[in-house]
Amino acid sequence: MRATALCSTRLRRSALRETMFTVLLALFFAACAQPDAPSASSTDGAQAAPGAVNVSDDMSFFITSRNPGAGADLGGLDGADALCQTLAQEVGAGERTWRAYLSTTSVSARDRIGSGPWLNAAGIQIAANVDELHGENNLTKATQLTERGDTLNGRGDTPNMHDILTGSQLDGTSFGDDGTDHTCSDWTSSSEDGSAQVGHHDRTGGGANPESWNSAHPSRGCSLDNLRATGGDGRFYCFAADGD
């Protein structure tokens, strides 16, 4: 009887070990089948790698997704153009020649952006040519996207970013040297007392021309804090100037 009981006990222990082994083996394979957890660098709002954003190959217009950091001091037209080129390069559109839609005391924005047509990051045409751009165009909050295809905050959003730097009159021409600062010293100043003409990308708000995308009202100051305090973020328009 003792021998039989001992044998039975050993059999039960052996069966238990086999069961435990089977369970552990199953857990091991289940763990191997799980996808790797995303790394910290790819989550929590981290920017996608350059070129990883899915934008239209025909993109020829966008609002900058950021300001260089010094408000309306963009490093002049050359610095603004360079940022347009850099942002386009980051999303795989750097083979085109990009220009900032900005006027100075001696240069008109409409003369620096080519002849069109211009399409946004979604491939939607916003204007066929320079005259249409400054007339009956397709510029709305929904169509004026950044180079990454994002919609920029407008009036009613927090924070409001609808003031877009242009330094231009309604027809895209320069104000000239009329004794008033419309361009924050030709885009070289971040002072508290300068001013730049701005448009409303959402086509609404205050100012003399609240529905204008390029010439709604002057800013109150040129620093980034000044621009943000009145509904802007130091963003500006970029156009591909090389046509088709």
C-alpha atoms as one frame of an Amber mdcrd trajectory, in Angstrom:
protein
   0.000   0.000   0.000   2.802   2.421   0.908   4.518   1.716  -2.403   1.314
   2.349  -4.287   0.698   5.620  -2.418   4.268   6.767  -3.020   3.987   6.007
  -6.712   0.691   7.881  -6.916   2.214  10.916  -5.204   5.139  10.955  -7.609
   2.794  10.725 -10.569   0.757  13.680  -9.294   3.925  15.755  -8.796   5.129
  14.888 -12.265   1.785  15.864 -13.760   1.854  19.141 -11.836   5.335  19.942
 -13.106   4.242  19.232 -16.682   1.186  21.469 -16.251   3.302  24.321 -14.845
   5.799  23.946 -17.669   2.998  24.069 -20.258   1.523  27.214 -18.681   4.913
  28.956 -18.548   5.604  28.008 -22.154   2.257  29.418 -23.241   2.919  32.671
 -21.365   6.339  32.946 -22.985   4.954  32.636 -26.526   2.112  35.037 -25.744
   4.616  37.658 -24.560   6.695  37.215 -27.706   3.634  37.799 -29.859   2.902
  41.232 -28.318   4.077  44.321 -30.313   6.841  46.421 -28.843   5.675  49.381
 -26.790   6.281  52.707 -28.545   9.368  54.574 -27.435   9.072  57.883 -25.626
  10.474  59.715 -28.657   7.578  58.641 -30.898   4.693  59.458 -28.581   3.362
  62.310 -26.480   3.184  64.759 -29.374   6.736  64.289 -30.631   7.295  65.560
 -34.177   7.398  63.043 -36.967  10.733  62.485 -38.663  11.520  64.786 -41.611
   9.720  63.598 -44.723   7.346  61.366 -42.738   4.336  63.672 -43.091   1.930
  62.670 -45.835   1.413  65.848 -47.880   0.467  66.289 -51.517   3.297  66.194
 -54.048   1.654  69.256 -55.586   1.847  71.408 -52.431   2.864  74.950 -53.351
   1.444  76.987 -50.469   1.435  76.767 -46.682   1.428  78.717 -43.431   4.592
  78.200 -41.419   4.146  75.718 -38.583   6.432  77.768 -36.359   8.121  81.132
 -35.875  11.928  81.304 -35.751  11.620  82.560 -32.166  12.212  86.296 -32.400
   8.742  87.505 -33.339   8.733  89.668 -36.462  12.529  89.654 -36.623  12.776
  86.986 -39.308  16.249  87.878 -40.458  14.857  89.967 -43.299  13.390  88.448
 -46.444  16.361  86.098 -46.779  15.763  84.662 -43.308  12.035  84.255 -43.953
  12.661  82.555 -47.299  15.145  80.222 -45.621  12.557  79.137 -43.060  10.043
  78.447 -45.835  12.648  76.305 -47.596  13.573  74.448 -44.402   9.979  73.650
 -43.482   9.266  72.436 -47.004  12.396  70.284 -46.901  11.235  68.673 -43.656
   8.140  67.308 -45.379   9.832  66.272 -48.614   8.985  69.373 -50.677  12.384
  71.036 -50.620  13.060  70.598 -54.341  10.888  73.629 -55.061  11.910  77.292
 -54.641   9.978  78.728 -51.710   9.384  82.393 -50.930   7.776  84.132 -47.976
   4.713  86.227 -48.739   6.120  89.403 -47.173   6.454  92.964 -48.376   9.162
  95.433 -47.332   9.402  99.197 -47.885  10.756  98.501 -51.377   9.474  95.009
 -52.296   5.888  93.810 -52.805   4.878  90.339 -51.629   2.830  89.688 -54.781
   5.951  90.083 -56.914   7.991  87.433 -55.130   5.786  84.346 -55.218   5.673
  83.290 -58.865   2.599  83.029 -61.065   0.660  80.095 -59.597  -1.411  78.011
 -59.437  -0.985  77.252 -55.731  -2.219  74.199 -53.841  -2.201  73.450 -50.130
  -0.799  70.381 -48.346  -4.010  68.467 -49.099  -3.719  69.168 -52.825  -6.570
  71.700 -52.851  -6.078  74.736 -55.078  -6.301  78.034 -53.234  -5.692  80.316
 -56.236  -4.884  79.924 -59.924  -2.808  83.066 -60.331  -1.743  86.310 -58.652
  -4.912  88.195 -59.575  -7.186  85.448 -58.247  -5.091  85.216 -55.090  -5.855
  88.867 -54.384  -9.456  88.583 -55.554 -11.970  85.695 -55.413  -9.685  83.017
 -53.988 -10.217  79.794 -52.039  -8.452  80.919 -48.867 -10.308  79.883 -45.706
  -9.321  78.599 -42.293  -9.921  75.068 -43.597  -7.737  75.476 -46.693  -4.897
  77.527 -45.225  -2.899  74.633 -43.826   0.636  74.380 -42.493   3.287  72.470
 -44.421   2.420  69.466 -42.256  -1.240  69.603 -43.273  -2.447  70.976 -39.943
  -5.151  73.589 -39.433  -3.942  76.662 -37.553  -5.911  77.990 -34.584  -8.212
  80.885 -35.382 -10.544  83.235 -33.580 -12.460  81.303 -30.915  -9.648  78.767
 -30.470  -7.163  78.796 -27.609  -4.725  80.262 -28.245  -5.832  82.397 -31.168
  -3.136  82.464 -33.906  -5.023  83.986 -36.819  -2.800  87.071 -37.323  -0.424
  86.225 -40.185   2.521  88.523 -40.929   2.466  90.068 -44.415   3.426  93.757
 -44.297   1.195  94.159 -47.337  -1.780  96.077 -48.674  -4.930  94.298 -49.846
  -3.561  93.866 -53.371  -0.276  92.440 -52.095   1.772  95.559 -52.730   4.152
  97.333 -50.392   3.079 100.349 -48.338   6.351 101.925 -49.413   8.255 104.332
 -47.211   5.279 106.327 -45.929   6.732 107.098 -42.515   4.816 104.299 -40.747
   6.300 100.948 -39.840   4.278  98.218 -41.570   7.021  95.567 -41.624   8.793
  95.693 -38.248  11.768  97.398 -39.927  11.674  95.107 -42.950  11.465  91.992
 -40.744  14.543  92.747 -38.662  12.932  94.068 -35.459  11.444  92.413 -32.385
  10.972  95.686 -30.517   7.956  96.602 -28.416   7.158  99.757 -30.373   7.283
  98.597 -33.996   4.397  97.245 -36.048   3.621  94.868 -38.897   0.558  94.590
 -41.104  -1.145  91.225 -40.620  -3.934  89.261 -42.278  -6.511  86.877 -40.805
  -6.172  83.332 -42.123  -9.659  82.517 -40.768 -11.131  85.584 -42.510 -12.724
  87.008 -39.368 -11.897  89.292 -36.449 -11.252  92.967 -35.901  -9.429  95.751
 -37.708 -10.138  97.839 -40.770 -10.403  94.748 -43.012 -11.316  91.870 -40.680
 -12.056  89.382 -43.488  -8.776  89.976 -45.293  -6.278  87.146 -45.375  -3.358
  89.519 -45.991  -4.157  93.028 -44.712  -6.564  93.105 -41.766  -4.797  95.482
 -39.354  -1.381  96.445 -37.905   0.130  94.557 -34.987   0.854  96.175 -31.640
   4.579  95.562 -31.386   7.054  93.233 -33.046   8.116  90.864 -30.265   6.692
  87.360 -30.127   4.918  88.229 -26.881   3.370  91.303 -28.539   2.190  89.275
 -31.516   0.708  86.562 -29.316  -1.061  89.083 -27.094  -3.150  90.332 -30.012
  -4.029  87.026 -31.677  -0.922  85.975 -33.573   2.096  83.723 -33.309   4.565
  85.212 -35.772   3.534  82.873 -38.587   3.643  83.812 -42.282   2.694  82.441
 -45.672   5.064  80.520 -47.951   4.539  80.066 -51.709   6.398  77.973 -54.275
   7.694  80.577 -56.720   8.818  78.195 -59.457   5.394  77.405 -60.963   4.662
  73.924 -62.308
